[in-house]
């Protein structure tokens, strides 16, 4: 007679009794660590105290965590994951309320969340980590995750409603953190926008590497670069303008051009030098001078947009690109030298370069 074996826990995807007990022990240790931090502070949260609170041996604790630092770093992740889940579950129960009641209830819920005693555990660890490099390294992933969440939420809000209309409280609420946590990462909303300007520069730098240093003629590479830049602006028009305004403000210098323009000059010089070698671009001026003029012409579209938010910057960039190429063209320069007075060349610069 054939017998049917009961499916193993592994085959059903369910943890077996031993695995379930291990998970329960681990959770008990993490809860005990958070409890000790709240009641005793970091200095009083020894592994002995945590074990006593969890009802486990030192051996059991170190079976799950290689050190006290490892335990406290994991406890931080455990703490925030639990608080965020509790908040979202409670917030979900507010859906059936009216808009006015729901807003007031959501604010009250957020206030209660950040008044919870267990949040004191995070404050204890944050203070202790300032003078403990190992602890700082253990909780850094949690802090970095909060910082990344704040940046992502800020980008979304800036894109939807603009920089000026977005408040720190809105950013903190959507990121599931306290406003005080925002200021742990950023001195101000303006500082956050300043950080985003660095990302814009890195994006522009990646475009120069991708297009200006690739294969093809100088004209093809410049058109590809400017088309990508215009597409990036079109996809994030509102926040892109705010970021560029901050870029211009923070990089402004009284005695020279904006440094961000200076940083864009080098790949343009290389592009023009290559064009001069192959006869594509004019040689009556050195590449550095021509690159400076070219970047200035292209930047004119950005400048017009920053002065007037309704200016069609995407179209302006593409038109400025063609004008720049026409100006750089060796063929256009040669034609101008030999054309009889009054004769007009083709108005389409793409026939010359």
N, C-alpha and C positions, 0 to 999 in steps of 0.2 A: 504494500500500500504506500503510495507516494505521500510525502509530507511536504507541507508548505512552510518555508522559513519566514519568520516575521521580518519585515524590512528593517535594515539597520538605520540608526539615526543619520548616518552619513548619506545613505541613499535617498532619504526623504528630505534632506536639507535641514532637519531639526537637530539641535544640539543634544547629545546624550546626557545622562545624569551627571557624569563626571565633569563634562564641559560646562554644563549649566551651573554646577556648584562653584567651579573656578570663576565663572563670570560674576556670580553673586558675591563671592569673596572679594574680587577685584573692585566691584562697585562699592562694597561696604568699606573697603580701605579708602577709596577716593572720597566717599561721603564723610568719613571720619577725619580725613586730612582737611577738608573744607571746614568742618565743624571746629577742629582744633585751631585753625587759623582765625576763625571768627572769635572764639572765646579766649584764646591764649596769645594770639599774635604769632608772628613768624618765629621769634626767639623761643617761645614756649611750645612750639609744635615739633617736638622731638619724635623720632620714630617710635620710641617707647610709649609716649602719650597717644600717638595715633593708633598703635597696635592695641593698647588698652581700650580705647574708645571703640575700635572696630571688633574687638573680641577675637583677635587673631594673634599668632605668634610672630616674633621677628622673622623667623624662617619663612613663614607664609608671605609676609610683606615683601621680603627680598626675592621671593620666587616670582613675584609679579613686577617688581621694580628694582632696577640695578642699584639705585641710590636714593637718598632723600630728595636730591635735586630732580631726578627723573620722576619721582612720585609727585612732587609739587608742580612740576611742569605739566604733567598729565592731569593733575587735579584742576589746574587752571582751565585747560580745554574742556574738561568734564563740567566745570562750574558754568562756563559761558554757554556751552551747548545746552545744558539743562535750563538755564534762565531764558535763553532765546526760544526754546521749544515751549516752555510754560507761557511766555508772553504771546507767542503766535496762537497757541491753543485758546488762551483767554480772549485774544483779540478776535478770533474766529467766532466766538459766541456773541460778539457785538453786532454781527451782520444784520440781525433782525430788527435792530432798533432804528428809530428815525434818524435822519442826518444830524440834527442838532444834538440829540441825546448821544448819538454814536461818537461824535467828536469829543464831547465832554467826558464820556466814559473812557475813550481811548487815552486822553490826556491823563485822567485819573489813574488808569491802569499803568501807564508809563511811569507816573510819579511813584506809585506803590512798588513797581519793579525795582527802581533805583534806590528805594528806601529799604529794600530787603537786607536783613543782617548778613546773609551769605555773600553779598557783594563786597562786604568788608574784607573777605578773604582775598579778593583780587587787589584791593588797595594795599593790604599788608605785603603781598608778593611784589607789587610794583615798587613800593618804597624800599623793600629789602634788596631788590634787583639792582638798584642804583649803585650799591657798593659790593655786589656779588656778581662777578662776571659769569660764573657757571649758571647761576639762577637766571640771569638775564638771557643767556643763550637758550635756556629751557623754555622760557615763556615768550621769547621773541616771535616764534611762529604765530602765537595767538595775537600778539600786538600787531604783527604785520598783517594778519588777516583783517583785523579791525581797520587798519589804515587803508588797506586795499578796498574794503567795503565802503569806507567813507569816500574814497576817490571815485569809485564806480557810481555811487549814488549822486555825488556832486556833479559828475559829468552828465548824468541823466537829467537832473533838475536844471542845470545850466542850459542844456540843449532845449528843454521844454519851455522854460519860463524866463531864461536869462539870468545873468549873474546878479544883477541888482535886486531882482525880485525874490531871489532864493535866500532863505535865512539859515543860520547854523542849526537852529532847532529843527527845521525841516530835514536837513541832511542827517542829523543825529537820529531823528525818529525813524526815518526810512532805513537807516543802517542798523537799527536795533541797538544803539548805544546811547549813553548819556551825553548831553552837551559837554560835560566836563571831560569825557573821553575824547571828544573831538579836539579839545584844546591841549590834550596830552600829546597829540600828533601834529597839530598845526597851530601856530600862534594866532592866526586869524583866518577869516574867509579869504582875504586878499593873499595870504601866504599860500593857501591851497591853490588859488588861481596861478600864483607865481610858479608853483611846482609844475602845473600843467603846461606852462610856457616852455619849460625844459623838455617836456614830452613832444611838444610841437617841433622844437629844434631837432630832436632825435628823429622824428618822422621825416622832416625835410632832409636831414643827413642821409637817411636810408633811401630816399628818392634819388638823391644825387648819386649814391653808390649804384643804385639799380639802373638808372637811365643815362646819366652823363658819362659814366665810366664803362658803358656797355659797347656793343657792336653797332655799326651803322655810321652814317654821315653825321656831322655836327648838327645839321638842321633837323635830322630825324631824332637825334637824341634830345635836343632842346625841346622839340615839340612834345615828345613823350613825357619828359619831366614836367613841363608846364600843364599838360593835359591831366596828369596824375594829381598835381597840386590843386588844379581847379576842381577836379572831382572830389578830392578830400574836403575842400571848402564847401562844396555843394551839399555834401552828406552831413555836415555839421556846421551849418552856416551861422547860427546864433552864437554858439559857444566859441566857434573859431574866431569870430570878430572880437569877443571879449578877451580871449586869450592873446590875440595879436596886439590889442590895445595895451594890455598889461606888459607884453613883451617890449613894445616900443617905450612905454613909460619906465620900466625898470632898467632897460638897456640904454636909455638916453644919456648922451654925453655932450657937454657944452662945446667941446673943441673939435668934434669930428663926427663921422657918420655913425649910425647905430652899430654896435659890435656884432649884432646878429647878421647884418649885411656883410660885414667884414668876413665872417665865418663862411659865408656862401661864396665868396670871391674865388677861393682857391680852385674848386672844381671847374668854375667857369674859365679861369685862366688856362687850365689844362685842356679844356675843350677847344678854346680858341687857338691855342698853340698848335694843336693837332690839325685844326682847320687851315691854319696858315701854312703848315708844312705840305698839305695836300692840295693847296691852291683854292680851297673852298672859301676861305675868309680873308678879308683884306689884310694887307701887311704894311700899310702906311703908318700904323701906330703899333706900339708893342702890345702884347696880349694882356698885360696887367691893366693898362689904360682902357682897352676895349672891354675887358671884363667888368671893370667898374662902371663904365657907361651902360653896358648891357643890363647889369643887375639894377641899376638906377631906373632904366626904362621899364623893366618888368615890375619893379616895386611901385611904379607910379599908379598901377591899377589897384594895388593894395592900399596905398595912401588915399586914393579917391574913395575907396570903400570905407576906410576908417573915418573919413570926414563925413561921409554920407551913407548910412546903412542901406539905403535903397539903390545904391549904385550897383549895376549888374557886374559884379566882380569876376564871375566865371568867364563871361564874354570878354570883359576888359583884359583879362590875363591872356586869353588866346589872341586877341587883336594886338596886344603889346608884344607877344612872342613873334608874330609875323613882321611887325615893324622893326623889332630888334634884328631879326634875321636879314631883313632887307638892308638895314644899316651896316651889318657885318659882311655882307656879300661882296666878294672880290669881283664877281661878274657885274654886279650893279655898279661898282666903282669904276670898272673898266668901261662900261657902256656910257657912264656919265662923262668920262674923259673924251670919248670919241664922238658922242652924239652931236649933230649940228644944233646951233641955237634954235630954240622953239620946238624941237622935236621931243615928244613925250614917249617915254618907255612904257611898257606894259605895267599896269597898276598892280598886278598880282605878284607879290614878292616871291612866291613859290616857283615862278618860272625862272628865277635867277639863282636860287640856292637850294 
